[in-house]
Amino acid sequence: MTNLARRLLALTATVAVLTGVTAAPAYAWDTVACDPAGVTSRDTQLAQQLNPQLTGQMKNRLTGYKISCARMVVDAVRARNLPLHAATIAVTTTIPETTIENVSYEYDHDSLGLFQQRASWGTREQRLNPAWATNAFLNKMLQLYPGGTWQNTAVGVVCQRVQVSAYPERYQPEAADGARIAAALWSRRGDSLSGDRHAEVVRKRDGILRASYNNGVNGDLTVRWGDPVQIGTGWNFADGAVYFADLSGDGYAEVIRKTDGDLYAYYNNGINSDLTVRWGDPVRIGNGWNYPDSAVYFADLTGDGYAEAIRKTDGDLYAYYNNGINSDLTVRWSGPVRIGNGWTDADSAVYFADLSGDGYAEVIRKENGNVFAYYNNGINGDLTVRWGEPVQIGTGWNDPDSALYFV
């Protein structure tokens, strides 16, 4: 395709945006991957879920690839410990600029990447790196709005001031969808010790916790496990009284213990260069949990990134919702709310895990070697859960209940 033809196609795209045309375009950008690891099944699922919810030009046009690009933007924001609103602004900017694609050809002068940054911003390689490009955008935003004033300014105004576009009116109409996409990705990061979405395997022996870090999945779907690293000592508690869950919503899993009915959290403050964990001092986050260890669970039911505490008593499931962390690191629990009944299975045959990748934990039971999932279709106004009908997801699991894990 000639350079002139490319520019004509780019002009067609601009006209479509300005005239409100939202049908799929008759052209395709030259693009490169946003995530070097590629598009995940979760990306595709989330695109399908969000498409009918959107109201702007992205309605029914999200793909797994576009979600993977937005995910990289959101991750870069979170890595700087900025709030969700910063991710909303950044994602919103990419919608009118490139429909959230990492454009690798200079259709418009020398602009490249998700944000269509000019050559004055950085090298070609830098602008095509979503993390670098997002940070460059954020750097300018923070410089232009000292003292956090960007948080009290209309999204479209912030986008335009950073981008200095010839079409300033394009951004604000996409702000609602930018917020929807950013929020969906913000709550679907998944927790792990390292905060990288890849669940580690941890074992406890003789009071010592050792983690084998998950360094990614190979082409044959085997896992690249690291050598075991000691991450804690003095854990001489019953195995069932030790839990891992993200209480603070930062993507890093805390370690929790139950002792004499009290719950204590050791907050995960990040990973050192030798892969040990910077655990905080124990903080009592609950009392009165005088239930069998195997009847206590932690899982994110609401999709907001904060793990709820759940107990099973006399066949009923009760959730204590996590409404955030106080300055003293205690948790703002609310409830209990009864979220299920008839769970008369052995405590250890009940599990919680996000099977669908939508950020909401399913409840799972094992009976006579068969595994059944009740999918979580969201939370009602009274905080009960819309569970789906049981779906058999496995058979032949005749192992002890305590030997079955979902991570």
N, C-alpha and C positions, 0 to 999 in steps of 0.2 A: 504494500500500500504506500502510495506517495505521501510525502509530508503534507502536501496540499489537501489530499483526501482525508488524511488524519485530522487536520485542523477543521475541515468541513464537518466531519462527524462530531468533533468536540463542540463545534458551534451548535449543531443540531441538539446535542445534549443540553447545552445551556438554555436554548430556546424552550425546550421541553420543560425544564425546571421553572423558568420564569412565567410560562403560560399555564402552569398547574397540571401539565400532562404527567400522569403517574404510571402509565402503561410501561411494560418492559421495553427498553430501547432496542432499536434495530442495529446496534453496534456493540462492540465489546472493547473495553480498555485492554491495553497491554498491561498485565499485572504480574507481580511476584508474590510469593507466599509471605504472610505476616508472621506466622508461627513456624519456625524452622522444623518443628516436629509434625507440622501438618494440621489438618482439620480433624477434630475429634468427633466421636458419635454424639457427645454432649452438645457440641456446637450445632450440629445438624438438628438435633431434637429441639434445642432452644429456638432456633430459627423458625421451625415449624410451629412451635408454641406461640411465638411472638407475632408472627405475620398477621394473623387476623386482628390482633389487638392494636396495631399501629394505625395512625390516622394521617400521616404525612406521605411524602413521596416514596418512603420505604415500605409502605403497606403491601404485603404479599410479594415483596422483592428481596427479603432477607434470605441468605443462603448460609450454609455452614461455614463457607469461606469468609463471608462478611462478618459473621459472629466471631470467627477466630481473630479477625482484625480488631474488632471492637474489644475483644477480650484482652488483647495485648495492650491496648490503650488503657483499659481499666486497671490492669495489673501494674502498669507504670505509674499510674496515679496512686494506687494503694502503696506501692513501694516507697513513696515519698511521705507516707503518713498524712496525706491530704484527705479531706472528707469526700463522700460520695458526690457532692455537688460539683466538685472539680472534674470528676469523671463525666458527669452529665454535660458540662460545657465542652470538654474535649471531644466526646462522642458526637455531640450535636454538630460541632464544626465539620467533622468528616462527612456528614450526610450530604449537604449541598456541594461540598468540594469534590467528592469522589464516589458518592454512594457507598462509603465505607470500604473502599478497595485501595490496595497499595499499587498505585499507578506508576508504571516503570518507564513510560515514554513521555517525552516533553511535548504534550499536546498544546499546552498553553505557555508560550515562551519557554522558560527553563524550569517550570514547576514540576515537582515530583512528589510521589508518596501519598499517604493518606490525607495529609493536610495541604497538599499542593504547595509545598514550601519552595521558594525561589532559591537560586544558587547562592544568594547572599546568606542564606541560613546555614548551609553546611555542604559537605561533599555529597556526591550522589549516593555513596554507600550509607552515609549517615541519614539522609532524608528517606531512604528506603528501609531503614531500620525503625520499626514502629515504636520501640522503647525510646530510642534517641529522639525521634521526631516528636513524640508526646512530651518528653522532658523539655525539648526546645520550646514547644508551645507553652508549657507550664512556666518555664523560666520567664518568658516575656510577659505572661499574664500576671505573675507575681510582682514583676518589676513595675508594670503599669498600674497595679492596684495594691499599693503597700498597705499593710495593716489589715489584710483580709477583706478589703472593701469589695472585692469581686463577688463575695458571697451575698451581698445585698444589692447587686446590680443585675438587671435583666440578662438572661443567658445570651440572647442574640446580640446585645450591646457589647458584652465581653468578647464574644466570638469576633465581631467585626473590628473591635479595637485592636485585637491581636493580629488578625489576618489582613486588615486594611484592604478589603475586597472592593471591587467596582460595583458589587451588587449587595449592599449591606442588608437589604430586606430579606435575603434568602434564609438567614439563620434562625430567627425567632420562630417561624412556623414549624421548624423541625425540633424545637426544644422539648416538646412533650414526648416525642418518640426517642430523642436522645436520653431523656430521663428514664423511660421505660427500659431501654436496652441496657443502660448503665446499671440500673438497679437490679435487673435480672442477673447480670454478670457479677455484680458486687456480692450477691447472696449465694452464688453458686461456685465459690472458689474451692470448697472442700477443705477439710482441715487435715493437717499432717504435722509431724514434729518440725519439719523444715519449712512449712508454709508454701511448698511448691506444688501442691495438689496430689503428689504421689505418696500414697500411704506407705509408711514404714512398717516393718515387723519388729515387735518388741517382745522380749521374753524376760521373765522374772525367775531367778534361781538364787537360792540362799540369800535372799534379801537384796540382790543386786539386779537393777534394770539394765538391759543391754539392747541397743537398737541396731538393726541392720538396715542401713538407708537404701531407699529405692531410687536408683539412678536412671530409671526409665525402662521402657519395654523395647525388646529387640523385634526385628522383623518376624521372627517365629513366635512372638508373644511370650517368650521367656523374659524374666525380669533380671536386670543388672543389679543384684544386691551388693552392697558394700560389706566390708568386714565388720563384725560386731564392735560397737563402741559402748563403753560403760557410760550410762547417762544418769545413774542414781544409785545410792546405797541406803541401807537401813529400811528397806521395804519388806519387813518381816510380818506382813499382813496376809490374811487369807487371800488366795489368788482372786477369788470372786469379789473382793472388796477394793480392787484397784481398777480404775477406769481411765480412759483417755477421751477427751472431747474438747472442742473449742468453745469456751465459755465467753470469751471476750470479743468474738467476732472478727479477729484479726487474721484468721487463717492458720494460726499456730495452735496445735492441740496442747491443752493443759493436761497434767496428770492429777487425778483425784483419788482420794482414799476415804474409806468409811471406817470409823472407829467408834465403838460404843454409841452408835446412833448419830454421830456427828459426821458431816461431810467437810473435808478439807481440800482446798485446791492449791496446787503449786503452779503458779502462772509461768508460762513459757515466754521468756523474753528474747528468744532468738537463739541461733546456733553459732557456736564459736568456730574458729578456723579448724580446730581439731575434732569438730562434729559433736563435742559435748554440748549440753543444753544449759542456757542461763536460767535456771529455775529460780523463781521468787520464793520467799519464805511462805510457810503454810498459812492460809487464810481460811477461817471457818466460814463456809458458805451455806450451811444448813444444819439443823439439829432435829432430833426426833425421828430419824430414819432407822427405826428399830425393826427393819424388815430383813428377811434373808438376803444375803449379798446378791444372789442371783436374781432377785426380784427388783433390783434397782438398775435403771438404764439412763443413758444420756444420748439424746439425738435431737437434731434440728427439725422440728415439726413444721415450722412456719416458713422456712426458706429465707430467713433473714440473716443467717450466718451464726446465730447464737444458739447453743445447745440447750434444750430443755432438760429438766430432770423428770424422770418418769418412774412410777412405782406400780407394782401389781399386787393387789390385795383381794383375796377371796374371789378371784376370777375377774376383777375389775381393773382397768388401767386408768391411772390418774396422772395428769400432766401438771407440772409446775412450770409455768412459762417464764422464760428468761427475758426480762425487759431491759437488760443492759447492766453494766458494771458501775458501781459507785466509786468514788475517789479512794475509799479504803479497800477496794477490790472485793468487797462483798457483792453479792448478786441481788438484783431486784426481782425476786421471784413473785409470781402471782399464782393464785389457785389455792388448792387443787381443783382441776376440772376433770370430770370423768370423760374419757375419750374412747372407752371401749368396755364391753362386758362379755361374759361367757368365755373368758380366757382361762379355763380350768386346766390347761396343759401344765406340765412341769415348768417351773420358773425358768429353768435353763433352756427350755425349748422355745422361748420367745426372744425375738431379736428385732432390732431397729436398724435400718440402713436405707440410703437413697439408691434405689435400684434403677430408677428411670433417668437420673441425671438432671432432674428439674429443681434440685435443691431441697425438696421435701422428703423427709424420711418415711419410708414404708414400715409397716409392722409385718413381721414374718413369723410363722410358726412351723414347727416340725412335728409330724405325727406319723408314726409307723414307717419311718424312713422316707416319707414324702415331705416336701417343703412347699408351703403355700404363702403367697404374698397378698396382702391387702393394700392396694395402692392408695397413696395419700393424694386426694384431689383438692386439697386446700382446707383452709380454716374458716369455720362459720363465725358469725358475729358474736356468738356466745362462747367461742373458743373451742367448741367441739370440732372434731375432724371429720371430713367427708371421706370415709373409707370406701374403697371399691369392693366388689365381691371378690372372694378368694380365687386366686389363680395359681394353679400348680406350676412351680418353676423348677422343680427338681424331684428326682426319685432315686431310691437306692442309697439314701444317706442314713445307713444303719449304724453310724458311729455314735459314741456318747454325745449327748446334747452339748456338753461343755467343750467338745472338740470341733464345734462348728462356729465359724466366725464370718462376719460380713464387714468389710472395711473398704 
